[in-house]
Structures are given as C-alpha cells and as structure tokens.
Amino acid sequence: MISLVADIGGTNMRIAQTNGVNSIDQIKKYKVTDYASPEATLRAYMSEVGLDKVDQVCLAIACPINSDIVSMTNHDWSFSIKETKASLGLSKLFVINDFTAIALSVPFLSDEQKIKVGGGEAQTKQPIAVCGAGTGLGVAHVINANDKWIPLPGEGGHVDFAPNNDEEAYVLKFLANELGHVSAERLLSGQGIANIYRALAAKSDVAEKALEPAQVTEKALANSCPVCKASLDMFCEAIGSFAGNLALNLNTTSGVYIAGGVVPRFIEYVLNSSFRKRFDAKGRFEALNKNIPVYIVTEEQPGLLGAAAYLAQN
C-alpha cells in the first residue's frame, strides 16, 4: 500500500511518502502558485518519484475544514475532497487542518525531535497542550482514548491577552488603542514581537519606532538594542504564562509543546529567559505546573509527521 502525506501552506506544499507513525521519506517541496490544485501537485510529485498509483493520502492544509469543498484562506485553491479522491483513484483521502496535524505529531516525537524546558517526567497517555507561534498563534490539546491520540483543535490564540506586570499592561493599553480587542496572538507570534517592540519603542527615546520581527530578534540576540532585548524578554515571559495557562486547562501532565516557526529560532534565549518561571507562576497551583514538562519542537516537518500519524490511526 502506497501512502502519501502533504502539508499545504499559503506558499508551499510539502509532500512525502509514509509507512506509518513517525515515518516520512522522499520529502519534496512545491510552490502552490506553480500548480492549479493539490491534485495537480500530487500528480507532479508522483511523476517525479516514479509512482503510477497511490492508495491513500492525508492532506494537512492551512484553512478550516467544514465541508466537502475546501477553500484556502491565504491562497486561491478551492477543491472538492470527493472529486479529488475519485480523480486520483484513492481508497482513502483525509483532509485535516495544518495545526491539527502539528498537534497530532507531538505524542510521537523522539527526544531528538524536541528540547525539554524544565518540569518533571511526562506521564503516559495523559493530556497534552500545544501552541505554535508563527504567522499567528495556533492552539490545540491532544488526548488519548482507547490507545488512539485525538487532537482537540480550537482558536485559543484569540483569547484575551492577560498582562502580568506593569510593562505588559502598558503594551496591552498601547495595542488596545490601535486594535480594540488585543488577543494573545497580537503579542505571541512573529508579528507579535514587532508589536511589543512598537509599544516599548513609543515609551522609550529611540529613533526607530518600528522594526520587522526578524530585526527585533536579531538585535536582541546580539544585545545591540535594549528595547529589542526588552521586547524579546517580554515575548518569552508572556508565552511562558500563556503555555502555563494551557497546562491548567486540561491538567496536561504529558506535557506542553511549543511548536511553530518563531521559538525554535532562539531556543537558547528562551532557556535563559524567565519563560519557565512564568510557566510555573500560577499561585496556589504552582506546584502542579512545576511538575509538567515543556518541550520545544525542533522537528522541521511536524505537519507531515502529524498527517502520517492521522493516516496510520485511521
């Protein structure tokens, strides 16, 4: 049986073959603008690797999946799941949200695919929380039922941002004057780092009132800009508090996983920050959180691995 998995974003579609959980190979990347549909891209992949027939496919895609017609948020692809399945002659075609796939990958990651950030040992088959800072802030939980891992997706990145000190309260007020509602995503994402910097720069006597997220991070890591460093410090502390809140939601004693493209760029900085202190700082429940392990996902293809896990379990 030949199985393919794909991770489809607004820019690229990555495709691989899979033989089960945590097994992907022959990974190839295609620009979505070069093809008319996921089906056309899958056919290009099959031709390139010499496959005449595929039996089953799982697509992880960056948009909601609410019906047979799937329409991407950040690209013009729109397709029917039933028609694509029939056209490719598949026995099974699953289409899941991209962050659902990322969340589903984490129970199967090896020690080489993640870095631990404090806490005790993960308990077996207990709830897991996942958040991913990237373009936005993805949030999900994962639970185990009858030896099967089930992702619980949601929109937790859009809950209200909750400040924990005067500086964070200032940033909240600054952004509220611009945006009205200030969600956690407005600070805990790539653009969130730039938003924090804009707020702190407005409060400080600095010439540059706006920088791109990569510029803020670069200057913070080089310790060449006090406001940039304060901005990245606040990001690390605030995402620590947010991750700690997720841990409390379902008592996630199997761990909290930090995924996405932002945090893995400065892991050492996070390890030396107040991230873990803020994760634990939950008042009467501090002892509970101190025992919950946190992991930063270093695996480069969690979406493909999650799609492989979904396919293997179904």
N, C-alpha and C positions, 0 to 999 in steps of 0.2 A: 504494500500500500504506500503510495507516494503522497506526502502531505506537505503543504506549503503554508507559511505564515507571513503576514505583512504588517508593517507599521506605517500608517499613512498620515503624514502631517501636511501643513499648508505649503511646504516647499518640496519635501522629498518623500518618496515611498521606498521603504526598505523591505526586501523580500528574502526569505531564506527557506531552506528545507528543514524539516524537523522529524525526529524519530522518537519524540516523547518529551517528558518534562526535563527542562534544563538542557535540551539538546537542539542546537541550531547550527547549520553549516551552509556553505555556499551563499553567504550573505552578499547581496548586491543592492546598490542604491540607484534610484532613478528620479529625475526631476519630474514633478507632476505636470509641469507646463509642457513637457515633451510628448505627453500621451493624452488620448481622448477620455480615458476611463481607467479604473482599476483593472478591468478585464484586459484592456489593451496592454497595460503594463505587465500583468501576469503572463500574457502571451509572449511578450518580449523576453521576459525572464526565462520562460520555458524554452524558447528558441535558443537563448544564449547558453543555457546549461545542458541542452540536449534532451529535454523531456517532451515526449509526444502526448502523454496523458497524466493527469493529476487526479487523485481520488477525493481529497478533502482539503479545504482551505479555511483559515481563520484570519480575518482582516481586523486589525485594531486601527480605528480611524478617529481623527480629531473632530468629532461632532456628536450631537445626541443621536441615539438610535431609537426611534419611536415607532417606525412602521417599515413596510417593505421598501419604500423609497428613502434612500439615504442621500442627504444633501449636505455637502461640506460647508463649514462656517467660513473658512478662510481661503477657499478655492471654489471654482465653478463646477466641480464634478458633482453629478447627481445621477444615481443609478438604482435599478431595481435589484434587490437581493435574489428574488426568484428567477428573474431573467438572466442574471449573471451566472447563477448556479446551473441553469439549463444550458446556456450557451457554452459553458466550459465542460459540461458533462460530468459535474461533480456529484458524488454521493452525499457530501455534506459541505455547506458553506455557512460559517458563522461570522457575524459582523458585530464587533463589540467596541465600546468607547476606548480610546487610547489610554486614558488614565486607569480605566478598569483593568486593562492589560498590565500596566505597570504595577498596580496594586496586587494583582494575582501572581506576579513574578516573585514577590518578596519572600513568601514562605519557602521557596525552593532555592534561594541564593546560598552559595557556599561562603565560607569565611573569606575566600579570595575575591569575592564579588561585593564585599561590604566592609566598612570600618566601624568598629564599636566606639561609642561615645559614652562611656560610663554605665552605671547601673549594674544589676545582678545578672544572673543567668536567665535566659529566656525559658519560660515554661512551655511545655509541649502542647501543641494544638489548642492554645488559648487565643483570644482575640488579638489582632494586630491593627495598628493605625499606620496610615501612610499619608504623607503630604509631600507635594512636589512643587518647588519654586522654580518657575521658568518664565515663559511669557506671562502666565498667570500663576495662580496658586491652586493646584489640584489637591483634593482631599478625599480619602476613602478609608473604610475599615474592611478587614477581612476576617471571616470567622470559619471555623472548621465544624462541619456537620457530617456525620457518617463517613469520616475519613475523606471528605471532599472539601477543598477550600472554596469558599463562596465570597466574592467581593461585594461590598455594600457601598456603591458609589453615592455621591451626594454633591452638594455645592457649598461645602464647608468653608471654602476660600472666601466666600462673600458674607460671612458673619461680620458683625461689627468689630472693628479694631478696638482692643481694650488696653489703654496705656497703664503702665505700672510705675511711672515716676513722672516728675515734672517735665523733663525733656520730651518724653513720649507724649505727654498731654499737650505740650506746645506744638509738636508735629501734627497731632490729631486736629487741633484747632486750626492750624495753618491750612491743612488739606481740606478740612470741612468748609472753610471759606471759599475754596475753589470748587469743590466737588459736591458739597452737600453731604451725602452718605459716604463715610470712609470705611470701606471693608478691610479685612486683614490683607487681602490681595494688594491693596494700594501701597502697602509697605513691604510685604513679604513676597516679592517677585523681582525679576530683573528691573523692570521699571520702578518697582518699589524702592530699590536702593537709590535711584535717581530722585524719587520723590522725597525721600528722607533728606538727601543732600540739599535739595532746593529749599526745604524748610529750615534746615540748620544754617545754610548759607545766608538766608534772608535775615537770620538773627545775628549773624556774625559780620565782621568787617572784612569780607573777601571780595575780590574783583569779579571772580567767575560765579555767577548766581545759578548757573545751570550746567551740568555735565552729563554725558551719557553714562549709563550704568557701568560699562567696562572701564571708563576713565576714572570713575569714583573708586572702583575696586582696585585698579592698578595703582593709583596714588595712595590708597590706604595701605596696600601691601608693601609699598615702597617707603611708607611712613614719611611721605613728602608733603602731605597736606593734612593738617589737624582736623579740618571739617570733614574731609573724606574718611579719615580714620574714625571719627566720632559717628559718622553715618554707617559705616560697616559694623562698628561695635553695636549700634542700636539694632541693626538688622539681625545680627547674631543673637542678641538678647531677646528681641521680640519673637523671633521664630522659635527660640527655646521655650518661651512662655506658651506660645501657640501649640507647639508639639506636646507640651505638658498637659494642656487642656484636652487635647485629643486622647491622651493616655487615660485621663479620668473618665471620658465619655463611656468607654466600654471596658474599663479596667484591663488595658491591653498588655497583659503580663507576658505575651510572646514577643513584645517589642513595639517600638515606634520606628518607622523607617522614613528617612529624609531622602527623597528622590529628586528628579528634575535636573535641569542643566546649570543651575546657579551655584548651589552649595559645593558640589564637587570641585569647583574651580579654586576654592580656597579652604580646603579641608583643615590644613594645619592651623590656619587663622581661627577657624571655628573651635578646634580642640583647645586653643589657648585663650578663648574668649569666655564670657560668662554664660554661654549657651546652656551648659549643663546645670549651673547654679540656678538659672531662671526656670529650667525644666522642673527642677525639684521643688522650687519655692511655691508650694501650694498649701501653706498654713497647716491646718490640722491633718492634711493628707500628704504632707511632705515625706513621711516615712514610706508611704505606699509608692510614690513616684520614684524615690531614690532606688528602689529595687527593680524598676522597669528599665530594661536596656534600650538604648537608642542606637540606631545604625545609620550611617550614610551610605547610600547605594553608589558603588563605584562601577558596577557593570554598565557597559556602554550601550547595550541593547535590551533594556528591561521590557520594552514594549513587545519585541519579538519573542522573548522568553515567556512573557505573560500570555501571549497568543498561543504559544506552544503548549503551555500548561492548560489553558482553557480547552484546546483541542484534545489533549490527552485525557482530560477529565470528562469529556463529552463524546 
